[in-house]
Amino acid sequence: MVEAAEGMAIPAIFAERGGELAFRAAESAAIRALPQDRGGVVATGGGAVLLSDNVQALRSGSLTMFLDADATVLAARTAGSTRPPLTALSPGGRGGRRP
């Protein structure tokens, strides 16, 4: 939904529109645009739930689930992909905290 609304892939949003802040704004707009009678599955990235407005919008009229994995598992799963690198969760000590 974010890519369709922005007319570009997520890595391009990061590179050309101002990084994570621009992506998070587009992500929040996509979440707000979800129909109330979803009848489907919405899969967000882990950062979507860091904003309470997003959580509130996702919980409105739906069931939400949080899938948890260790940072090293997440890094292995996304290695070699075009996904932007992990930030505070990156293995190697740049924070290592869970949100």
DSSP file (Angstrom, degrees, kcal/mol; ACC not computed):
  #  RESIDUE AA STRUCTURE BP1 BP2  ACC     N-H-->O    O-->H-N    N-H-->O    O-->H-N    TCO  KAPPA ALPHA  PHI   PSI    X-CA   Y-CA   Z-CA
    1    1 A M     >        0   0    0      0, 0.0     4,-2.5     0, 0.0     5,-0.2   0.000 360.0 360.0 360.0 -40.4    0.0    0.0    0.0
    2    2 A V  H  >  +     0   0    0      2,-0.2     4,-2.5     1,-0.2     6,-0.2   0.942 360.0  48.0 -64.8 -46.8    2.8    2.4    0.8
    3    3 A E  H  >>S+     0   0    0      1,-0.2     4,-1.7     2,-0.2     5,-1.1   0.909 112.9  48.6 -61.3 -42.1    4.6    1.7   -2.4
    4    4 A A  H  45S+     0   0    0      1,-0.2    -1,-0.2     2,-0.2    -2,-0.2   0.920 113.6  46.2 -64.3 -43.9    1.4    2.1   -4.4
    5    5 A A  H  <5S+     0   0    0     -4,-2.5    -2,-0.2     1,-0.2    -1,-0.2   0.874 119.7  39.7 -66.8 -37.2    0.6    5.4   -2.7
    6    6 A E  H  <5S-     0   0    0     -4,-2.5    -1,-0.2     2,-0.2    -2,-0.2   0.635 102.1-130.1 -88.8 -15.5    4.1    6.8   -3.1
    7    7 A G  T  <5S+     0   0    0     -4,-1.7     2,-0.3    -5,-0.2    -3,-0.2   0.754  76.9  74.8  72.5  23.9    4.7    5.5   -6.6
    8    8 A M  S   <S-     0   0    0     -5,-1.1    -2,-0.2    -6,-0.2    -1,-0.2  -0.986  86.8 -87.8-159.3 162.1    8.0    3.9   -5.6
    9    9 A A     >  -     0   0    0     -2,-0.3     4,-1.9     1,-0.1     3,-0.4  -0.314  43.6-108.7 -70.9 156.7    9.6    1.0   -3.8
   10   10 A I  H  > S+     0   0    0      1,-0.2     4,-2.2     2,-0.2     5,-0.2   0.893 118.3  54.3 -57.3 -44.7   10.3    1.3   -0.1
   11   11 A P  H  > S+     0   0    0      0, 0.0     4,-2.3     0, 0.0    -1,-0.2   0.880 108.3  51.4 -58.3 -34.1   14.1    1.5   -0.5
   12   12 A A  H  > S+     0   0    0     -3,-0.4     4,-3.4     2,-0.2     5,-0.4   0.869 105.6  54.6 -69.6 -36.0   13.5    4.4   -2.9
   13   13 A I  H  X S+     0   0    0     -4,-1.9     4,-2.0     2,-0.2     6,-0.6   0.937 110.9  46.2 -60.2 -45.4   11.3    6.2   -0.4
   14   14 A F  H  <>S+     0   0    0     -4,-2.2     5,-1.5     1,-0.2     4,-0.5   0.929 120.0  39.6 -60.8 -45.3   14.2    5.9    2.1
   15   15 A A  H  <5S+     0   0    0     -4,-2.3    -2,-0.2    -5,-0.2    -1,-0.2   0.863 128.5  26.5 -75.6 -37.5   16.8    7.1   -0.4
   16   16 A E  H  <5S+     0   0    0     -4,-3.4    -3,-0.2    -5,-0.1    -2,-0.2   0.628 119.8  47.4-107.0 -15.4   14.8    9.8   -2.2
   17   17 A R  T  <5S-     0   0    0     -4,-2.0    -3,-0.1    -5,-0.4    -2,-0.1   0.310 121.7 -75.4-116.2   9.9   12.3   11.2    0.2
   18   18 A G  T > 5 -     0   0    0     -4,-0.5     3,-0.6    -5,-0.1     4,-0.4   0.702  67.3 -96.4 110.0  20.7   14.2   11.7    3.4
   19   19 A G  T 3><S-     0   0    0     -5,-1.5     4,-1.9    -6,-0.6     3,-0.3  -0.347  83.7 -13.1  79.5-151.3   14.8    8.4    5.1
   20   20 A E  H 3> S+     0   0    0      1,-0.2     4,-3.2     2,-0.2     5,-0.2   0.845 128.7  59.4 -64.3 -36.6   12.8    6.7    7.8
   21   21 A L  H <> S+     0   0    0     -3,-0.6     4,-2.0     1,-0.2    -1,-0.2   0.916 107.9  46.2 -59.7 -42.8   10.8    9.7    8.8
   22   22 A A  H  > S+     0   0    0     -4,-0.4     4,-2.0    -3,-0.3    -1,-0.2   0.908 114.0  48.7 -65.4 -41.8    9.3   10.0    5.2
   23   23 A F  H  X S+     0   0    0     -4,-1.9     4,-2.8     1,-0.2    -2,-0.2   0.937 110.3  50.7 -63.2 -45.9    8.6    6.3    5.1
   24   24 A R  H  X S+     0   0    0     -4,-3.2     4,-2.6     1,-0.2    -1,-0.2   0.868 109.1  51.9 -62.0 -36.6    6.9    6.3    8.5
   25   25 A A  H  X S+     0   0    0     -4,-2.0     4,-2.1    -5,-0.2    -1,-0.2   0.923 112.5  45.0 -64.3 -43.5    4.7    9.2    7.5
   26   26 A A  H  X S+     0   0    0     -4,-2.0     4,-2.1     2,-0.2    -2,-0.2   0.887 112.8  51.8 -66.3 -38.9    3.7    7.3    4.3
   27   27 A E  H  X S+     0   0    0     -4,-2.8     4,-2.2     2,-0.2    -2,-0.2   0.919 109.4  49.4 -62.8 -45.1    3.2    4.1    6.4
   28   28 A S  H  X S+     0   0    0     -4,-2.6     4,-2.5     1,-0.2    -2,-0.2   0.896 109.5  51.9 -62.4 -40.9    0.9    6.0    8.9
   29   29 A A  H  X S+     0   0    0     -4,-2.1     4,-1.4     1,-0.2    -1,-0.2   0.899 109.6  50.0 -62.3 -40.5   -1.1    7.5    6.0
   30   30 A A  H  < S+     0   0    0     -4,-2.1     4,-0.4     2,-0.2    -2,-0.2   0.896 110.4  49.7 -65.1 -40.0   -1.6    3.9    4.6
   31   31 A I  H >< S+     0   0    0     -4,-2.2     3,-1.3     1,-0.2    -2,-0.2   0.918 110.1  50.1 -65.1 -43.3   -2.7    2.6    8.0
   32   32 A R  H 3< S+     0   0    0     -4,-2.5    -1,-0.2     1,-0.2    -2,-0.2   0.801 107.1  56.9 -63.9 -27.9   -5.2    5.5    8.4
   33   33 A A  T 3< S+     0   0    0     -4,-1.4    -1,-0.2    -5,-0.2    -2,-0.2   0.518  78.7 117.4 -82.9  -5.7   -6.6    4.7    4.9
   34   34 A L  S <  S-     0   0    0     -3,-1.3     2,-0.1    -4,-0.4     4,-0.1  -0.373  74.0-110.3 -62.3 137.7   -7.4    1.1    5.7
   35   35 A P    >   -     0   0    0      0, 0.0     3,-0.5     0, 0.0    -1,-0.1  -0.409  16.8-129.6 -67.2 147.2  -11.1    0.4    5.4
   36   36 A Q  T 3  S+     0   0    0      1,-0.3     2,-0.7     2,-0.1     3,-0.2   0.797 107.3  54.8 -67.5 -28.6  -12.9   -0.3    8.8
   37   37 A D  T 3  S+     0   0    0      1,-0.2    -1,-0.3     2,-0.1    24,-0.1  -0.446  73.0 160.6-100.9  59.0  -14.4   -3.5    7.4
   38   38 A R    <   -     0   0    0     -2,-0.7    -1,-0.2    -3,-0.5     3,-0.1   0.878  17.5-175.9 -52.9 -54.6  -11.1   -4.9    6.4
   39   39 A G        +     0   0    0      1,-0.2     2,-0.2    -3,-0.2    -1,-0.1   0.794  59.7  64.9  60.3  27.6  -12.0   -8.6    6.1
   40   40 A G  S    S-     0   0    0      2,-0.0     2,-0.4     0, 0.0    -1,-0.2  -0.775  90.1 -75.5-154.3-162.7   -8.4   -9.5    5.4
   41   41 A V        -     0   0    0     -2,-0.2     2,-0.5    -3,-0.1     0, 0.0  -0.942  29.6-165.0-115.8 132.4   -4.9   -9.5    6.7
   42   42 A V        -     0   0    0     -2,-0.4     2,-0.6    16,-0.1    -4,-0.0  -0.975   6.8-165.5-115.6 119.8   -2.7   -6.5    7.1
   43   43 A A        +     0   0    0     -2,-0.5     2,-0.2     0, 0.0    -2,-0.0  -0.923  10.8 179.9-109.1 118.4    1.0   -7.2    7.7
   44   44 A T        -     0   0    0     -2,-0.6     2,-0.1     1,-0.1    -2,-0.0  -0.665  29.9-107.1-106.8 167.0    3.1   -4.3    8.9
   45   45 A G    >   -     0   0    0     -2,-0.2     3,-1.1     1,-0.1     4,-0.4  -0.399  41.6 -98.2 -80.9 171.3    6.7   -4.1    9.7
   46   46 A G  G >  S+     0   0    0      1,-0.2     3,-0.7     2,-0.2     4,-0.1   0.770 118.8  61.7 -64.9 -27.1    7.8   -3.8   13.3
   47   47 A G  G >  S+     0   0    0      1,-0.2     3,-1.7     2,-0.1     4,-0.3   0.719  85.5  75.8 -73.5 -20.2    8.2   -0.1   13.2
   48   48 A A  G X  S+     0   0    0     -3,-1.1     3,-0.9     1,-0.3    -1,-0.2   0.845  92.7  52.9 -60.0 -33.9    4.6    0.6   12.4
   49   49 A V  G <  S+     0   0    0     -3,-0.7    -1,-0.3    -4,-0.4    -2,-0.1   0.402  84.8  84.5 -87.3   4.6    3.6   -0.1   16.0
   50   50 A L  G <  S+     0   0    0     -3,-1.7     2,-0.6    -4,-0.1    -1,-0.2   0.674  81.8  70.3 -77.1 -15.9    6.0    2.3   17.5
   51   51 A L  S X> S-     0   0    0     -3,-0.9     4,-1.8    -4,-0.3     3,-0.7  -0.905  76.8-148.1-103.2 122.1    3.5    5.1   16.9
   52   52 A S  H 3> S+     0   0    0     -2,-0.6     4,-2.6     1,-0.3     5,-0.2   0.820  97.1  59.6 -60.8 -32.1    0.5    4.9   19.2
   53   53 A D  H 3> S+     0   0    0      2,-0.2     4,-2.3     1,-0.2    -1,-0.3   0.887 105.5  49.7 -63.1 -37.3   -1.8    6.4   16.6
   54   54 A N  H <> S+     0   0    0     -3,-0.7     4,-2.8     2,-0.2     5,-0.2   0.928 110.5  49.3 -65.1 -44.7   -0.9    3.5   14.2
   55   55 A V  H  X S+     0   0    0     -4,-1.8     4,-2.4     1,-0.2    -2,-0.2   0.933 111.5  49.4 -60.0 -46.1   -1.7    0.9   17.0
   56   56 A Q  H  X S+     0   0    0     -4,-2.6     4,-1.1     1,-0.2    -1,-0.2   0.914 112.8  47.0 -60.4 -44.3   -5.0    2.6   17.7
   57   57 A A  H  < S+     0   0    0     -4,-2.3    -1,-0.2     1,-0.2    -2,-0.2   0.892 113.1  48.8 -65.6 -40.0   -5.9    2.6   14.0
   58   58 A L  H  < S+     0   0    0     -4,-2.8    -2,-0.2     1,-0.2    -1,-0.2   0.864 112.5  48.2 -68.5 -35.2   -4.9   -1.0   13.5
   59   59 A R  H >< S+     0   0    0     -4,-2.4     3,-1.5    -5,-0.2     2,-0.7   0.684  83.5 109.1 -78.2 -18.1   -6.8   -2.2   16.6
   60   60 A S  T 3< S-     0   0    0     -4,-1.1     3,-0.1     1,-0.3    -4,-0.0  -0.459 104.0 -18.4 -66.1 106.5  -10.0   -0.3   15.5
   61   61 A G  T 3  S+     0   0    0     -2,-0.7     2,-0.3     1,-0.2    -1,-0.3   0.727 124.0  82.2  72.1  22.9  -12.4   -3.0   14.5
   62   62 A S  S <  S-     0   0    0     -3,-1.5     2,-0.5   -24,-0.1    -1,-0.2  -0.957  77.8-107.7-150.3 168.6   -9.8   -5.8   14.1
   63   63 A L        -     0   0    0     -2,-0.3     2,-0.4    -3,-0.1    -3,-0.1  -0.861  35.0-160.6 -97.1 130.8   -7.7   -8.4   15.8
   64   64 A T        -     0   0    0     -2,-0.5     2,-0.4    -5,-0.1    -5,-0.0  -0.892   6.3-168.8-115.3 148.1   -4.0   -7.5   16.1
   65   65 A M        -     0   0    0     -2,-0.4     2,-0.5     2,-0.0    -2,-0.0  -0.984  12.2-146.8-133.2 144.3   -1.1   -9.9   16.7
   66   66 A F        -     0   0    0     -2,-0.4     2,-0.5     2,-0.0    -2,-0.0  -0.957   9.7-160.1-112.7 122.1    2.5   -9.2   17.5
   67   67 A L        -     0   0    0     -2,-0.5     2,-0.4     2,-0.0    -2,-0.0  -0.899  14.1-160.4-102.0 126.7    5.1  -11.7   16.2
   68   68 A D        +     0   0    0     -2,-0.5     2,-0.3     0, 0.0    -2,-0.0  -0.851  17.0 164.7-113.7 141.5    8.3  -11.5   18.0
   69   69 A A        -     0   0    0     -2,-0.4     2,-0.0     0, 0.0    -2,-0.0  -0.986  40.9 -96.7-149.6 152.6   11.8  -12.7   17.0
   70   70 A D     >  -     0   0    0     -2,-0.3     4,-2.4     1,-0.1     3,-0.5  -0.336  36.9-114.5 -66.5 149.9   15.3  -12.1   18.3
   71   71 A A  H  > S+     0   0    0      1,-0.2     4,-2.6     2,-0.2     5,-0.2   0.850 116.5  54.4 -56.6 -37.6   17.4   -9.4   16.4
   72   72 A T  H  > S+     0   0    0      2,-0.2     4,-1.9     1,-0.2    -1,-0.2   0.873 108.7  49.0 -67.7 -34.6   19.8  -12.0   15.1
   73   73 A V  H  > S+     0   0    0     -3,-0.5     4,-2.4     2,-0.2    -2,-0.2   0.924 112.1  48.5 -67.0 -45.0   17.0  -14.1   13.6
   74   74 A L  H  X S+     0   0    0     -4,-2.4     4,-1.8     1,-0.2    -2,-0.2   0.906 110.4  51.2 -62.5 -41.9   15.5  -11.0   12.0
   75   75 A A  H  X S+     0   0    0     -4,-2.6     4,-0.9     1,-0.2    -1,-0.2   0.906 111.1  48.1 -62.4 -41.6   18.9  -10.0   10.6
   76   76 A A  H  < S+     0   0    0     -4,-1.9     3,-0.4     1,-0.2    -2,-0.2   0.895 110.6  51.9 -65.2 -40.1   19.4  -13.5    9.1
   77   77 A R  H  < S+     0   0    0     -4,-2.4    -1,-0.2     1,-0.2    -2,-0.2   0.831 117.2  38.0 -66.5 -31.9   15.9  -13.4    7.6
   78   78 A T  H >< S+     0   0    0     -4,-1.8     3,-2.1    -5,-0.2     5,-0.3   0.459  83.7 126.8-101.3  -1.2   16.5  -10.1    5.9
   79   79 A A  T 3< S+     0   0    0     -4,-0.9     3,-0.1    -3,-0.4    -3,-0.0  -0.330  80.5  13.5 -58.6 132.2   20.1  -10.6    4.9
   80   80 A G  T 3  S+     0   0    0      1,-0.3    -1,-0.3     3,-0.1     2,-0.1   0.455 102.9 117.8  82.4   0.5   20.6   -9.9    1.2
   81   81 A S  S <  S-     0   0    0     -3,-2.1    -1,-0.3     2,-0.1    -3,-0.1  -0.374  77.1-115.5 -91.6 175.4   17.2   -8.3    0.8
   82   82 A T  S    S+     0   0    0     -2,-0.1    -1,-0.1    -3,-0.1    -3,-0.1   0.365  76.3 122.3 -89.8   4.7   16.4   -4.7   -0.3
   83   83 A R  S    S-     0   0    0     -5,-0.3    -2,-0.1     1,-0.1     3,-0.1  -0.424  76.1-102.8 -65.2 138.6   14.9   -4.1    3.1
   84   84 A P        -     0   0    0      0, 0.0    -1,-0.1     0, 0.0     3,-0.1  -0.321  51.1 -91.8 -58.1 148.8   16.6   -1.2    4.9
   85   85 A P        -     0   0    0      0, 0.0     5,-0.1     0, 0.0   -10,-0.0  -0.182  44.1 -94.8 -64.3 155.0   19.0   -2.5    7.6
   86   86 A L        -     0   0    0      1,-0.1   -15,-0.0    -3,-0.1   -11,-0.0  -0.330  40.6-166.6 -62.2 151.6   17.8   -3.0   11.1
   87   87 A T  S >  S+     0   0    0     -3,-0.1     3,-2.0     3,-0.0     9,-0.2   0.630  71.3   8.6-108.7 -97.0   18.6    0.0   13.4
   88   88 A A  T 3  S+     0   0    0      1,-0.3     8,-1.9     7,-0.1     9,-0.8   0.702 132.0  53.2 -63.9 -18.4   18.4   -0.3   17.2
   89   89 A L  T 3  S+     0   0    0      7,-0.2    -1,-0.3     6,-0.2   -14,-0.2   0.448  79.5 131.0 -94.4  -0.3   17.9   -4.0   16.9
   90   90 A S    X>  -     0   0    0     -3,-2.0     3,-0.8     4,-0.4     4,-0.6  -0.235  62.6-116.3 -59.7 134.8   21.0   -4.6   14.7
   91   91 A P  T 34 S+     0   0    0      0, 0.0     3,-0.1     0, 0.0    -1,-0.1  -0.360  96.0  59.5 -61.9 151.9   23.3   -7.4   15.9
   92   92 A G  T 34 S-     0   0    0      1,-0.1    -2,-0.1     3,-0.0     3,-0.1   0.440 122.6 -74.9 102.6   0.2   26.7   -6.1   16.9
   93   93 A G  T <4 S+     0   0    0     -3,-0.8     2,-2.3     1,-0.1    -1,-0.1   0.560  77.5 141.5  99.2   7.7   25.5   -3.8   19.6
   94   94 A R  S  < S-     0   0    0     -4,-0.6     2,-0.5    -7,-0.1    -4,-0.4  -0.339  98.5 -46.3 -80.0  62.4   23.9   -0.7   18.1
   95   95 A G        -     0   0    0     -2,-2.3    -6,-0.2     1,-0.1    -7,-0.1  -0.542  63.3-158.9 115.2 -64.9   21.3   -0.6   20.8
   96   96 A G        +     0   0    0     -8,-1.9     2,-0.2    -2,-0.5    -7,-0.2   0.606  45.3 136.8  64.3  10.6   20.2   -4.2   21.0
   97   97 A R        -     0   0    0     -9,-0.8    -1,-0.2    -3,-0.1    -3,-0.0  -0.563  51.8-131.8 -89.4 154.0   17.0   -3.1   22.7
   98   98 A R              0   0    0     -2,-0.2   -28,-0.0    -3,-0.1    -1,-0.0  -0.848 360.0 360.0 -99.0 140.8   13.5   -4.3   21.9
   99   99 A P              0   0    0      0, 0.0    -1,-0.1     0, 0.0    -2,-0.0   0.517 360.0 360.0 -68.5 360.0   10.8   -1.7   21.3
